[in-house]
Amino acid sequence: MTQSVHCEIAVIGAGVVGVATALWLRRQGYRVLLLEREAIAAGASYGNAGTLAPYGVMPIAQPSLLKAIPSLLFSKESPFVINWARLPRLMPWLLRFLNECRASRCEANTLALMNILQHTYSGYAPLLADCPQADQHVRHNGCLYAYGTEQGFAGAQAAIALRRSLGIAQQVLNAADVEQLEPALAGQAVAGILFPESSHMDDPRAFIEALAAPLVADGTLHQATITAVQRQPNGLQLLSAEGQVYRADRAVVCGGAWSAALARQVGDRIPLDTERGYHIEFDLEDTLLNRPCCPVESAFYMTPMAGRLRVAGTVELGSINDPANPQRFDYLERHVRRVMGLTTPVARRWLGFRPSLPDSLPVIGPSPNEPRLIYAFGHQHLGLTLAGATGQLVAQCIAGKAPSWLDSFSVQRF
Ligand SMILES: Cc1cc2nc3c(=O)[nH]c(=O)nc-3n(C[C@H](O)[C@H](O)[C@H](O)COP(=O)(O)OP(=O)(O)OC[C@H]3O[C@@H](n4cnc5c(N)ncnc54)[C@H](O)[C@@H]3O)c2cc1C
């Protein structure tokens, strides 16, 4: 019989959230195991747009979206699509999402996001100070929203005013300013917004692998697919599909879009679903852009990465088990060729699963049914941005020093 492995804290999932959490817990002196079924950054953390977006306070669920939903869902040129065959299964999540579009809910969710986004850089700082190899993948050059139409820019005014009221750094630009910052966008924008305090990764996976290198080197990382979480008088027992038993005083679920099944093990039913997102990449010696640029009406980012331009974004509501939808790749390709005039062939295509709750907030904090099980998942469009802050918050939770505003991220809100 296999001997069980013991640790103080088991972290399940080695995406960017799990890696940052394991590092924060080690810094606090805990004996940690990081349990991952595939590889570091195998999930959403691999293929995202690479931005650190502390300006991202606008929840996806907003009052303005309610009006736009019919045209978004039924237009062939929409960045937001739904797999209608999955509608019955998606309905509970969608109804909650629609409820979160109410102005009062949107305001509360914005403030909650603001609270955590303020810790974007301070959450990463100690981890990066320990790891210059990861830090060298971070570029501090801001992020640019480019509006292709006056109508699009007019629609952005409420968000600009909100960010201003919250003190978020943003510079409103005219067409000439946009062109000066990004000559490759000449003639494509009537206006823009520069977020000067945003950064990006030149290779998200290389960044996360560099952060995780000490966890690999000292055997903290184990290959394990956790299938069961069992409550024992003296801790938790985790069973893996590989036949291993892990005993831990506590465990942290960082399984991204796959986390709900683990939470169900202790009786928590969490309305976690996925916003499927896509990327395509072009291999380019000159990546053409100086910073991530979002042609706002098309709703994707074009991010300059090492030796390539990554075009990432769009939202597709469907199932985590469905194959990639070729029309989504076509959408990205058509629009990026229009905006950038690219003729280079697409080098790679990727589908990934954003872990999303209906209110656009992650779940961070202990299970109400089993306080030794702590949740840290559901970071939707902001997981790369919020991973450092999340790791720090989990460490604070375990030390009994969580800030009071963390209550808005509790699973008990559902
Ligand atoms: C197209 C796209 C663009 C994006 N752009 C940005 C961006 O620019 N900026 C930003 O901040 N965010 C962005 N995001 C969101 C971000 O990528 C995610 O929020 C983030 O990666 C989530 O990280 P995670 O660690 O929670 O999940 P994941 O990266 O999905 O990791 C979860 C890990 O858990 C493992 N796992 C799951 N279940 C088990 C189990 N039972 N046992 C063991 N292991 C398990 C999985 O194998 C996986 O490795 C984007 C996402 C997409 C799809």
The ligand as an ORCA input file, in Angstrom:
! r2SCAN-3c Opt
* xyz 0 1
  C      -8.209     34.573    -23.494
  C      -7.891     34.945    -22.067
  C      -7.243     36.139    -21.805
  C      -6.958     36.518    -20.492
  N      -6.228     37.647    -20.256
  C      -5.901     37.993    -18.991
  C      -5.084     39.119    -18.730
  O      -4.617     39.790    -19.648
  N      -4.817     39.445    -17.442
  C      -5.296     38.717    -16.391
  O      -5.045     39.077    -15.243
  N      -6.034     37.594    -16.603
  C      -6.341     37.221    -17.865
  N      -7.083     36.101    -18.103
  C      -7.595     35.331    -16.968
  C      -6.515     34.457    -16.324
  O      -5.821     33.751    -17.311
  C      -7.175     33.486    -15.353
  O      -8.024     34.186    -14.462
  C      -6.102     32.789    -14.523
  O      -5.182     32.154    -15.356
  C      -6.727     31.775    -13.582
  O      -5.665     31.165    -12.921
  P      -5.892     29.909    -11.999
  O      -4.571     29.528    -11.439
  O      -7.009     30.181    -11.066
  O      -6.468     28.796    -13.010
  P      -5.712     27.904    -14.090
  O      -4.588     28.623    -14.724
  O      -6.750     27.357    -15.000
  O      -5.053     26.766    -13.220
  C      -5.803     25.776    -12.559
  C      -4.887     24.569    -12.420
  O      -5.507     23.622    -11.549
  C      -5.249     22.330    -12.066
  N      -6.270     21.448    -11.512
  C      -7.619     21.591    -11.663
  N      -8.260     20.603    -10.993
  C      -7.310     19.842    -10.422
  C      -7.337     18.670     -9.596
  N      -8.507     18.085     -9.269
  N      -6.177     18.143     -9.179
  C      -4.981     18.730     -9.511
  N      -4.890     19.822    -10.301
  C      -6.041     20.373    -10.743
  C      -5.328     22.514    -13.581
  O      -4.638     21.485    -14.267
  C      -4.657     23.871    -13.760
  O      -3.273     23.757    -13.973
  C      -7.371     35.683    -19.422
  C      -7.993     34.474    -19.681
  C      -8.247     34.088    -20.993
  C      -8.892     32.757    -21.255
*
